[in-house]
């Protein structure tokens, strides 16, 4: 009998192999969409289930590689975005540094809520640059020169009433120095406008201007001492012409424990932004026991034990103004007076917290530590006089008497304004107070 065609047995064998491959793949749990079957020769003694379609392993490896590359690209993209942001920040800082480097070293330099700065950090900012732009810094220098001129005019008037050749000679010398300083400032402005300023000469020019200002303040102060014997002990004012961390006055006497107070004073300033800190009282463990501050573009604030109330004062106009703030620990009720008129009031300002005793009372600077930690950016710029403190709430009539320079006005029973009670440091100066004379 003739043998059957060999092609029939081959087809049967191939069909068997395909079915066996399907069973092996399904047993491995692999899922395929549209599948293409490829015949693969297998040795007689080989494992048929181990036989896989060519290229399967390399496809899995390729998929894993693609996923890794995608993750790497995403990470690099995020890194690039972070670096771009850092570059933008550094560029902005560099721009600010370049814009201020030309004026670095000029005399000058003003906490929201009175907290959050570096406690105990004390650097010497003698000659620190103001955070204001160049034009504003030069404007402050111009105001300082004008202040010195005004003081010389007062001295001239005094010398006419008390003729003295020595006084007149000294006045002429000081006037010449002021004129010379004005020429230096004008030359500096012209150099800045023409872009010819050379930073290499900055240290030398700063030293000259700073030395001249210091000399002027000192010699005028010496000259003004001759007026002390002819004026009442309370008729003087303090002048803080520049933002520094070294000009201030200290009240020799501390405050007692107080369950109510009234703080009143005369002030004159047009400093911008913010006139700074007229006074601050710190006690051990609390640098902001009692603070009056106007910082940046914020309104003036009073702080008691780090609690804050905004005061409705409008006094930054270069004119003399009389202000009073009264407070009582019961319900934390406070009142604010400007030029003898009540302008605001409130409550819940540090209620039932008595003002603590044995602290340090400073005029012209904000304290971060007991008696120190001054920051030039928060320094008071202007003139201050008749700073008085009472341990009770003054009546509206009493406040009005103070604001109108009435002879009935009372001096503070806790702190009374008198030259013997005040020590001055760093170039802050005392000279005759004229606001009440102008009112009368």
FENKA-V672762 format. One record per residue. RES is the residue in three letters. SS is DSSP state (H for helix, E for strand, C for the rest). PHI is phi in degrees with one decimal (NA if undefined). D_CENTER is the distance of its C-alpha to the mean C-alpha in whole Angstrom. Layout:
BEGIN
res = [RES	RES]
ss = [SS	SS]
phi = [PHI	PHI]
d_center = [D_CENTER	D_CENTER]
END
This chain:
BEGIN
res = [UNK	UNK	UNK	UNK	UNK	UNK	UNK	UNK	UNK	UNK	UNK	UNK	UNK	UNK	UNK	UNK	UNK	UNK	UNK	UNK	UNK	UNK	UNK	UNK	UNK	UNK	UNK	UNK	UNK	UNK	UNK	UNK	UNK	UNK	UNK	UNK	UNK	UNK	UNK	UNK	UNK	UNK	UNK	UNK	UNK	UNK	UNK	UNK	UNK	UNK	UNK	UNK	UNK	UNK	UNK	UNK	UNK	UNK	UNK	UNK	UNK	UNK	UNK	UNK	UNK	UNK	UNK	UNK	UNK	UNK	UNK	UNK	UNK	UNK	UNK	UNK	UNK	UNK	UNK	UNK	UNK	UNK	UNK	UNK	UNK	UNK	UNK	UNK	UNK	UNK	UNK	UNK	UNK	UNK	UNK	UNK	UNK	UNK	UNK	UNK	UNK	UNK	UNK	UNK	UNK	UNK	UNK	UNK	UNK	UNK	UNK	UNK	UNK	UNK	UNK	UNK	UNK	UNK	UNK	UNK	UNK	UNK	UNK	UNK	UNK	UNK	UNK	UNK	UNK	UNK	UNK	UNK	UNK	UNK	UNK	UNK	UNK	UNK	UNK	UNK	UNK	UNK	UNK	UNK	UNK	UNK	UNK	UNK	UNK	UNK	UNK	UNK	UNK	UNK	UNK	UNK	UNK	UNK	UNK	UNK	UNK	UNK	UNK	UNK	UNK	UNK	UNK	UNK	UNK	UNK	UNK	UNK	UNK	UNK	UNK	UNK	UNK	UNK	UNK	UNK	UNK	UNK	UNK	UNK	UNK	UNK	UNK	UNK	UNK	UNK	UNK	UNK	UNK	UNK	UNK	UNK	UNK	UNK	UNK	UNK	UNK	UNK	UNK	UNK	UNK	UNK	UNK	UNK	UNK	UNK	UNK	UNK	UNK	UNK	UNK	UNK	UNK	UNK	UNK	UNK	UNK	UNK	UNK	UNK	UNK	UNK	UNK	UNK	UNK	UNK	UNK	UNK	UNK	UNK	UNK	UNK	UNK	UNK	UNK	UNK	UNK	UNK	UNK	UNK	UNK	UNK	UNK	UNK	UNK	UNK	UNK	UNK	UNK	UNK	UNK	UNK	UNK	UNK	UNK	UNK	UNK	UNK	UNK	UNK	UNK	UNK	UNK	UNK	UNK	UNK	UNK	UNK	UNK	UNK	UNK	UNK	UNK	UNK	UNK	UNK	UNK	UNK	UNK	UNK	UNK	UNK	UNK	UNK	UNK	UNK	UNK	UNK	UNK	UNK	UNK	UNK	UNK	UNK	UNK	UNK	UNK	UNK	UNK	UNK	UNK	UNK	UNK	UNK	UNK	UNK	UNK	UNK	UNK	UNK	UNK	UNK	UNK	UNK	UNK	UNK	UNK	UNK	UNK	UNK	UNK	UNK	UNK	UNK	UNK	UNK	UNK	UNK	UNK	UNK	UNK	UNK	UNK	UNK	UNK	UNK	UNK	UNK	UNK	UNK	UNK	UNK	UNK	UNK	UNK	UNK	UNK	UNK	UNK	UNK	UNK	UNK	UNK	UNK	UNK	UNK	UNK	UNK	UNK	UNK	UNK	UNK	UNK	UNK	UNK	UNK	UNK	UNK	UNK	UNK	UNK	UNK	UNK	UNK	UNK	UNK	UNK	UNK	UNK	UNK	UNK	UNK	UNK	UNK	UNK	UNK	UNK	UNK	UNK	UNK	UNK	UNK	UNK	UNK	UNK	UNK	UNK	UNK	UNK	UNK	UNK	UNK	UNK	UNK	UNK	UNK	UNK	UNK	UNK	UNK	UNK	UNK	UNK	UNK	UNK	UNK	UNK	UNK	UNK	UNK	UNK	UNK	UNK	UNK	UNK	UNK	UNK	UNK	UNK	UNK	UNK	UNK	UNK	UNK	UNK	UNK]
ss = [C	C	C	C	C	H	H	H	H	H	H	H	H	H	H	H	H	H	H	H	H	H	H	H	H	H	H	C	C	C	C	C	C	C	C	C	C	C	C	C	C	C	C	C	C	C	C	H	H	H	C	C	C	C	C	H	H	H	H	H	H	H	H	H	H	H	H	H	H	H	H	H	H	H	H	H	H	H	H	H	H	H	H	H	H	H	H	H	H	H	H	H	H	H	H	H	H	H	H	H	H	C	C	C	C	C	C	C	C	C	C	H	H	H	C	C	C	C	C	C	C	C	C	C	C	C	C	C	C	C	C	C	C	H	H	H	H	H	H	H	H	H	H	H	H	H	H	H	H	H	H	H	H	H	H	H	H	H	H	H	H	C	C	C	H	H	H	H	H	H	H	H	H	H	H	H	H	H	H	H	H	H	H	H	H	H	H	H	H	H	H	H	H	H	C	C	C	C	H	H	H	H	H	H	H	H	H	H	H	H	H	H	H	H	H	H	H	H	H	H	H	H	H	H	H	H	H	H	H	H	C	C	C	C	C	E	E	E	E	E	C	C	C	C	C	C	C	E	E	E	E	C	C	C	C	C	C	E	C	E	E	E	E	E	E	E	E	E	C	C	C	C	C	C	C	E	E	E	E	E	E	E	E	C	C	E	E	E	E	E	E	E	E	E	C	C	C	C	C	C	E	E	E	E	C	C	E	E	E	E	C	C	C	C	C	C	C	C	C	C	E	E	E	E	E	E	E	E	C	H	H	H	E	E	E	E	E	E	C	C	E	E	E	E	E	E	C	C	C	C	C	C	C	C	E	C	C	C	C	E	E	E	E	C	C	C	C	C	E	C	C	E	C	C	C	H	H	H	E	C	C	E	E	E	E	E	E	E	E	E	C	C	C	C	C	H	H	H	H	H	H	H	H	C	C	C	C	C	C	C	C	C	C	C	E	C	C	C	H	H	H	E	E	E	E	C	C	C	E	E	E	E	C	C	H	H	H	H	H	C]
phi = [NA	-72.4	-72.7	-69.4	-63.3	-65.4	-63.3	-65.5	-66.8	-66.9	-63.8	-63.4	-66.4	-66.2	-62.0	-63.9	-62.9	-64.4	-62.3	-65.7	-64.8	-60.8	-63.6	-65.6	-66.7	-64.2	-64.5	-82.2	77.6	-84.0	-117.1	-121.9	-84.4	-78.9	-107.2	-114.1	-93.9	-122.1	-78.3	-130.5	-75.5	-126.6	-59.5	-62.3	-96.1	-88.8	-84.4	-71.8	-70.9	-80.1	-76.1	-125.5	-64.0	-62.2	91.4	-64.7	-62.8	-66.4	-66.9	-62.9	-62.9	-63.8	-61.2	-62.6	-64.0	-61.9	-62.4	-64.4	-63.3	-63.4	-64.5	-64.0	-62.7	-63.0	-63.3	-65.7	-62.9	-63.7	-62.1	-63.3	-62.7	-62.9	-66.2	-62.1	-63.4	-62.5	-63.4	-62.9	-63.4	-65.2	-63.5	-63.6	-63.3	-62.5	-62.7	-64.9	-63.2	-65.0	-69.8	-100.5	-64.2	-64.9	-102.5	-61.5	101.3	-66.1	-60.8	153.9	134.6	NA	NA	-57.5	69.0	75.4	-142.3	94.1	-104.4	-67.7	-74.0	79.9	-85.1	-129.1	-108.9	-88.1	-102.1	-61.1	86.8	-59.2	-77.2	-66.9	-77.7	-79.4	-66.0	-58.0	-60.0	-70.9	-62.9	-65.6	-62.9	-63.9	-62.7	-61.9	-65.8	-63.6	-62.0	-64.0	-62.5	-64.4	-63.6	-60.7	-65.2	-65.9	-63.5	-62.9	-65.8	-63.2	-63.6	-64.3	-69.2	-65.4	-77.6	-129.6	-60.1	-154.4	-63.8	-64.9	-64.1	-64.5	-62.9	-64.6	-61.7	-63.8	-62.6	-65.2	-62.5	-63.4	-66.4	-64.0	-59.9	-64.9	-65.8	-61.7	-64.1	-63.1	-64.3	-62.0	-62.8	-65.1	-62.1	-61.8	-63.5	-65.8	-65.7	-88.5	69.9	-101.2	-71.7	-104.5	-58.7	-65.6	-90.5	-60.1	-62.0	-65.7	-66.6	-60.9	-61.8	-63.6	-66.2	-63.7	-64.7	-64.5	-61.5	-61.3	-63.7	-61.7	-58.5	-66.7	-71.7	-66.4	-61.5	-61.7	-67.1	-70.8	-60.6	-67.8	-90.6	-61.7	-69.6	-106.1	-135.2	-62.4	-66.5	-100.9	-96.2	-146.1	-136.0	-103.2	-119.0	-120.5	-78.8	-135.2	-82.4	-139.8	-107.2	-129.7	-92.5	-166.3	-128.9	-121.9	-79.2	-66.1	-100.5	-88.8	-91.0	-84.3	-67.0	-131.2	-101.9	-161.6	-156.9	-134.3	-121.6	-131.6	-167.1	-99.1	-140.8	-144.6	-162.9	-135.6	-65.3	-144.2	-85.8	80.8	-84.1	98.9	-116.4	-61.0	-154.7	-146.0	-124.7	-116.8	-126.7	-55.2	89.2	-149.8	-76.0	-114.3	-66.6	-154.9	-140.0	-116.0	-147.7	-129.0	-120.8	62.7	-94.1	-79.6	-69.3	-65.0	-130.4	-115.4	-114.2	-128.7	52.8	70.6	-91.3	-120.9	-132.4	-85.2	-106.1	-86.5	-92.5	-126.5	-135.0	-89.2	-128.4	76.2	-116.7	-71.0	-135.6	-103.5	-126.9	-139.6	-129.5	-114.1	-156.3	-133.4	-66.3	-70.0	64.8	60.7	-78.1	-133.5	-137.5	-122.4	-125.0	-125.9	53.1	86.2	-116.2	-70.4	-113.4	-174.2	-159.6	-172.1	-148.1	61.3	-95.5	46.1	-63.6	61.5	-113.3	-73.3	-67.0	-80.0	-88.8	61.5	-109.1	-119.8	-107.5	-119.5	-105.1	96.3	-141.0	-99.8	-92.3	-98.7	-132.4	-62.6	78.6	-163.3	66.5	-74.1	-122.1	-58.6	-68.8	-111.1	-72.3	-76.7	-122.4	148.3	-127.0	-141.8	-152.7	47.0	-80.8	-127.0	-130.2	-119.3	-97.3	-150.7	-87.6	-71.7	-81.3	-55.9	-65.1	-66.5	-64.1	-63.4	-62.0	-65.7	-70.1	-102.8	55.9	-69.0	-67.8	-84.1	-62.6	-96.3	-83.2	-62.1	-85.5	-103.6	-126.4	-107.9	-73.0	-156.4	-59.0	-67.9	-94.2	-124.0	-110.3	-115.0	-139.6	72.5	104.9	-62.7	-125.3	-111.2	-156.9	-63.5	-83.3	-113.7	-60.7	-68.0	-64.2	-67.3	-69.7	-88.4]
d_center = [113	110	107	104	102	99	96	97	96	93	91	92	90	87	87	87	84	82	82	81	78	77	78	76	73	73	73	70	68	67	66	67	67	70	72	74	76	77	80	80	83	83	85	88	86	82	80	80	77	75	76	73	73	72	68	67	65	63	62	60	59	58	56	54	53	52	50	48	47	46	43	42	42	39	37	37	36	33	32	32	30	27	28	27	24	23	24	22	19	20	21	18	16	19	19	16	17	20	19	16	19	21	19	18	18	18	17	14	10	6	6	8	11	10	11	10	9	11	14	16	14	15	15	16	14	17	17	14	13	11	9	11	15	18	19	17	16	20	20	18	21	23	22	22	26	27	26	28	31	31	31	34	36	36	37	40	41	41	43	45	46	46	48	47	48	45	43	44	44	40	39	40	39	35	36	37	34	32	34	34	30	30	32	30	27	29	31	27	26	30	29	26	28	31	29	31	28	29	26	29	29	25	25	28	27	24	26	28	26	24	27	28	26	26	30	30	27	30	33	32	31	34	36	35	36	39	39	38	41	42	39	38	36	34	34	31	27	24	22	19	19	16	12	13	13	17	18	18	21	23	25	28	29	28	28	31	31	30	31	30	29	28	25	26	25	25	22	22	19	18	15	13	11	11	13	10	12	16	17	16	19	19	22	24	22	20	17	16	20	19	16	15	12	11	8	7	11	11	14	15	15	17	17	20	20	17	19	17	19	18	20	21	21	21	21	19	22	23	25	26	25	26	25	26	25	27	27	30	30	33	31	28	29	27	27	25	27	26	29	32	31	30	27	26	27	27	28	27	24	24	28	30	28	29	26	27	28	28	24	23	22	19	19	16	13	12	14	13	17	20	19	17	14	12	8	9	6	7	11	13	15	19	22	22	26	28	26	28	28	31	32	33	32	33	36	35	38	36	33	35	37	33	32	35	36	39	41	41	37	37	35	32	35	32	30	32	30	32	32	33	31	28	27	24	23	21	23	22	25	28	30	32	31	33	31	34	37	36	36	40]
END
